Amino acid sequence: MITDEFGGAFNYEKVNTFEVDSQGIGIEDGKDYWNYIVSAGDEEKVIFQVTDDFETSKIYVFKFKE
């Protein structure tokens, strides 16, 4: 659940997890995720980025659940 600035609650579900390098390239598959991570695209999504070594980041993608 994620809340907006007014306290409204919205449900999201995790739909993807991947690890990227500092340029947004997938560690396991070599795919370029940069635009997917930084652009709004045509879908409502929330992305969390977790890093502990500043060389790679774990990316968690959540999409709005109706």
N, C-alpha and C positions, 0 to 999 in steps of 0.2 A: 504494500500500500504506500502510495506517495501522496503528500498533501500539497495543495497550492498555497499561494500567499494568503488566502482568505480562510484556510483551514479545511477546504473541501477535499475529501479523500477520494482517490482514484486507484483502482486495482490494475496492476501491471503484472505480466508474467515473464520470467526469464526465457528467452528464446535462443540465445547464443552466448558462447564464451570462447574466447580465443586469446592467444598471447602474441603480441607484436613487438617489433624492435622500435627504436626511436624514430624511424621513418614511416611507421605504420605497416610494415611488411610482416606477414604471418610467420612466426617461428617454425611451425610445423609444416605449413603448406606453401610458403613463399608467395602467397597471394597479397596483393596491394589492398589494404583495408583503409587507407588514409581517408579517401573521400567518403566512405561509408561511416567512418567515425565522426568526421567533422561537419558533414553536410546534413541539412534537415531532410532531404529526400522527399518522398511522397507518402511517408508513413509517420505516425506518431511514435516516437521511441525515446527512451532514456538510456544513456550510456554512462556506466561507472568505469573509471580507470583506476587501477591499483598498481602501484609500482614500489619496489623497495631497493632497486639498484640503479635506477635512472637509465638503464640500457634496454630493459624490456618492461612491458606493461601487460597486465592481465585486463582484458576488456570484458565487461558483462553488459549484454544488451537486453533491455526489457521493452516489451511492446504493450500498449494499452489493451486491457482485457475488458471486453464489453459484457 
